[in-house]
């Protein structure tokens, strides 16, 4: 039997920190390459509104969308979990 005392519910602030970092990483890399949200969306195969909502912290993408965006921007997945 597993000792459930080792598990805890994540704080909303912890979730928001990762989400904010995700938004910042995608925005910074996209602007570093000098491409628009529309261009990124077209190459990654997602909707431009999705890119906008992610960059503004209003949307948490599913794994497929995240892989598409990260692959397009050549971002390593561990980047969003790194502390600043």
Secondary structure, DSSP 8 states (H G I E B T S, - for coil): ---GGG-----HHHHHHHHHHHHHHHHHHHHHHT--HHHHHHHHTS-HHHHHHHHTTS----HHHHHHHHHHHT--GGGGGS--
